[in-house]
């Protein structure tokens, strides 16, 4: 089994990989009650530089080529179809994709497996998940790319149950042992989101039998998997058994400890990462700052983490900035929270505003909290009703009304 290194939990649509053909003998996975979205084009996104036309131009180009070839009574060769499929995939032009697929069906041309996979990818790219599913069902021959396209499409659509069903059937088709690491990561994430601990443990067992459970690219995902099911001992055992650690494994361990309110352990792990020279990212700092917010040390640990963030140039990262505001607010260091909020400037997001409002509420500064709510409205932000309710409930307290928490 060849595992590819990855540190992302939700990968992009897969690239075309070397063919590993599978002839199906078992039944396709059942359709789940959850309905797939209708075939509508997603919002416009930047496309490859090689495609310099607009969506409208792409539509005309595809239509013009098909119309020209038909008027000349010339059969369209597979390479022309491949080019048009690629163009529709990159442009995500819904109507052009549907028109092209219809033309291919009418031509009765026999498409290669490579082109069939490209056709699946085109429909997924254009948001036609149900059409892609129907095309997939009609394929008698599939390789890993066929399955991967549908699995990732279901994950991106939030249909995790259906994604797992594809995984299970692919295993029955003897393709499991050829899975790259990233797809195992996707499966473990789906198990967490569907509360399917049993399947995740079975996957771990298979990986142990294959001798790849301690693969560098999988350890972090397994630690995260067990942590989400509150099996902290199992997660820590995996961490301790690993001969090498990186940013992903350390951060996964910190997230698990933070989830169980083991804040001192999180800070100690953060410090140990520094001693070992392990690179920290914004997620690492987010967990560390959350832990510092829960420690009763008057913000001493939090200031140390903040200093490291400044040293590494990560203070302006979104997760870090929001974590700083939240940490200082909960440590009753309101002026430091305000400074972090002001330093964000125009780059502050809704999470920063929410953290600052709750910082005022936590410190019994009712007037400031209400003013900031109005500021959010003036900035055109969508203020959550739950946030407004928190302020209203807190302002009902006389102690809050006089506000003595600013330091």
N, C-alpha and C positions, 0 to 999 in steps of 0.2 A: 504493500500500500504506500503510495507516494504522497506525502503530506506537503502542502505548500504553506509557507509562512504567511500569517496574517495577524493583524491586531485590530481588525474592525469586526463588529458584531453584525452589522447589517451591510453586506457587500452590494456593489452595483450589479446590474444585470451582467451575467457571466460572459466572458469572452469565449470565442469558439475554441474548444480544446481538441486534442487529438481524438479521433473517432474511436468509440468503444461500443460497437453495435450490439443491440439487445433485441432478440426476437421474443415478443410477448406470448406467454401461454396462460397467464392468469388474468383474472378480472380486473377491470379498471377500478380505481377508488370510488366509493359512493359520493354522490353530490350531497353536500351538506345544506341544511335549510337556509344558511346565510346566502343571500342573493348577491351575485356579482354586479358591479356597477354597469350601467348601460354603456353602449359603445359611443362614448363622447370623448372628444379630444381634450387632453389635459392642458393646463395653462402653458403658454409659450415659454420655451427655454432656449438658451443659446445653443447653436448647432455647430457642427464642425466647420472649420474655415474653408474646407473644400466645397462646401455648399454655400454659395454666396447669394442665393435667391431667397425671396420671402416665401411664406407658405402659399400665398396665392400663385406666385410664379411656379412653385413646385407642382401645384395642382395642374396648371396649364401645361407644364412640361410633360408630365406623365400622360395626361390626356392627349396631348398633341402627338406624342410618340406612338401611343396605341392607335390613335385614329389614322395616322399616316401609314403605319404598317398594315392596318386593316384595309385601307383604301387601295393599297398596292397588292392586296391579296398575298402578302408575304408572311410566312410563319415567323413568329418571334422566337429567336433562339434563346436558350437558357441563360447565356451571359447577359443579354439585354434585360431579361426579367430580373436577374440578380442585381444589376445596376439600379433598376427602378425600385426594387424592394429595399435596397440600401438607402436610396434617396428618401423614401417614405419613412423609413425607420429613423433616420437622422432628423428629418423635418417634423416628424410626428403629425403629419397631415392626415387626419382621420378619413375624410371622404376619398382622398386619393388612394389610400391604402385599401379601402373597401372596393373601389373601382378596379384597382389592379388585381386584387384577389379574384374578383368576379371574372375578369378577363382570362386569368390563368385557368380557372375552372372550365370556362367555355372552350378554351383552346385544346383541352384534353391532353396537354403535354405531360409527359412523365417527368416529375421533378426528382432530383437527387435528394438524398437525406440531408445534405448540406443546405440545399435551397429550402427544403421543408422547415428546417430549423430557423433559417432566416425569416421565413414567412411567420413562424410563431413569434419570433422576436419583434417583427414589425407590428403585429397586432398588440402585443403586450406594451410596446413603446407608445402606441396610439391610444391605449386605454381600453382595447377591445378584449378584455379578459375572457368573456364568455365565448367569443368567436375563436380565440386561441385555444380554449378548452375543447371546443368542438373539432377543431383541426387536429389537435393532439389525439383525441379519441379515435380519429379516422386513420391514424398512422399505424401501419403494420410493423414497421421497423423503426426503432428508436435507439439513439446513443445517449451518452451521459448528458450532452448538451440539451437534448430534447427535454429530459427530466429537469435539469437545472433551470432552464428558462421558466418552466411552469412553477417550480418550487419557489423561485425568487419572486415571480409575479404574484403568487398567493401571499407571500410574506409582505410584499410592499402594499398589497391591498388589505392587509390586516386579517386575512383568512388563514389563521394559523392551523386550525383543524385540518383544512384541506391540504395545506403544505405538509403536515405530518403524514396524511394519508398517502401522498405521493412518495414520501420518504420510505414508508413501510412497504409499498408495492415495489419500489426500486430495489429494496433489500431482497424481496422475494425473487426478483429477476436477477439475482446474483451480481448486482452492481455495487453492493455496499462496500466491499473490500477495496474498491477502486475510488472511493470518495476522497476528494481533497479535503484538507483541514477546514477550509472556510464553510463547507456545507455541513460539517459536523457542528460547527459553531452555530449555524442557523438552526439546526435541529434542536440543540440544547436550549437555545433562546425560545423556540416554539414550545418546548416542553414546559418552560417556566411560565410563559404567557397563557398556556392552556391548563396549568396546574397538573401536568402529567409527569409526576415524579418517577413513576414506575418505568416508563419508556426511557427516560433519561438515564436511570440506573442500568437498564439493559444495554444502552449504548456504551456506557462506561465499561460494563463488563466485557463487551465485544472488543473494545479498545485495549483492555488489559490482556485479553487472549492474543491479540495481534502484537502486543508489546509496544504499543504506541500511545498508551494512556498518559505517559509522561512526556509526550512530544511538546516541545517548547511552545508551539503555537496553540496547543489545546489546553494546557494546564490552567491558564487564566479563565477560560470559559467553564471548565469543570469546577473550579473554585467558586466562581460566580453562581453556577447552577446550584450547588449544595448550599451556598449561603442564602439564596432566595428561598429555599425550603427550610431555613433555620437549622440546618445540619452543620453547625459551626465546627464541631469536632472533625467531621469528615473533610470539610473544606481545609481546615488547618493541617490535617494529616497529608492531604495532597500537596499543600504548600511546602511542608517540611520534607517530604519525600523527593521533591524536585531538586536536582543537583544545581540548577542555575535558575536565577530569577531575573525578570525584566520589569519594565514599567507596568505592564498589564497584570502580571501576577501579584505584584506588591499592591497595586491600586485595588484589585479585586479583594484581596485580604483586608485592606483598610475599609472598603465599603461594607464588607460583612461585619467587621467589628463595630463599625459606626451604627449599623442597623440594630445591633444588639446592645447599644449604649455602652460599649466598652471604649470610652473616649480616651482614657489614658493609654490604652494599647494602640489606638490609632496614632496618637502623637508619637509614641515610642517607635512605631513602624516608620513614620515619616522621617524621624531623626535617623533611624538606621539606614534608610534609603540614601540619605546624604552621606553617611559614613562609607557606604559601599560604592558611592559614585553612580548610583542608578538615576537615570534621567527621570525628572518629574514632569507631568503634563497638567493641563487645567483641571482634569478630573481628579488627579491626585490631590491638588490643592483644595478642590471643592470638598472632598471628604475630610481632609485635615482641618479646614476651617469650620466645618459643621461640628466636628468633634470638639474643637476649641470653644465653640459657642456653648457646649454642654458642660464644660469644665469650670469648676468654681475656683478660678485662680485670678480673677479680676483682669482677665485679658492678657496675662503675661505670655501664655503659650501662643495665643493668637497673634500677638505682636511679633513673635519670633517667626511664625509662618509667613506673616506679611513681609518681613524683612527678606526672607528667602525668595519670595515671589518678586520683589523689587530687584533683587540681585540677578535673578534669572530672566528678567524682562517679561514676566507673565502677569504683572499687576493689572494690565489693561484687558486681559482676556475676560470674556463675558462671564463664565462660571466663577472665576476668581473674584472679579469685581463684585458680583452679587453676593458671594460668600463672605467677603470682607464687610459689606454693609450689614448683613445678617449677624455675623459674629460680633461686631462691635456693638450693635444694638442690643443683643442678648447679654453682652458683658457689661451693659450700662455705661458704655463709653460713647455717648450720643454724638459728641462733637467729632470724634473719629469716624463714626458712621456717616455723619453729614459731609465730612471732608471726602470720604471715599465716593459718596453719592455725587458730590459736585465735580470731582475729578473725572467722572464718567462723561460729563458734558452731554453732547448730542448723541453719544453712542450708548447711553443708558437705555436698557430695554424695560419691558413691563415688569420683569422679575426684580429689577433694581428698585423700581418705584414701590412695588409691593413690600419688599424687604424694609425699605425706609419707613413706610407707613407703619408696619408692624413693630419696627424699632421704637417709634414714638409711642405706640400703644403700650409696648412692654415697659417703657420707662415712664408711663403715666403722663404723657404730654399730649393731652387731648386736642388742644387748639392747633398745635403743629400738625397732628395727624389729619385733622379736618382740612386745614389749609392745603396740605399735600394732595388730598383727594380732589380738591377743586383744581389744583395744578395739573393733575392727571387728566381731568376733563378738558381743561384748556389746551392740553397738548394733544388732544384727539385720541387719547387712549381709552380702551374699553375696560372700565373698572368693574371687576367682579362683584356681584351682589354679596357674596360671602365676605369679601373684604369690607364692604360698607357695613354689613351686619356686625362684624368684629369691632369696628370703631364705635358703632352705636351702642353695643352692649357695654364696651369699656367706658364710654362716656357717661354711662348711667351711674358710674361710681363717683362718689364725692371726692374720694382720694385722687382719682384720675383727673377730676375737673380742675384741681388746683395745681397739678403737675409739679412734682418735686424731684423728678428723676434725672434732670440734665446734669451731666458732669463733664 
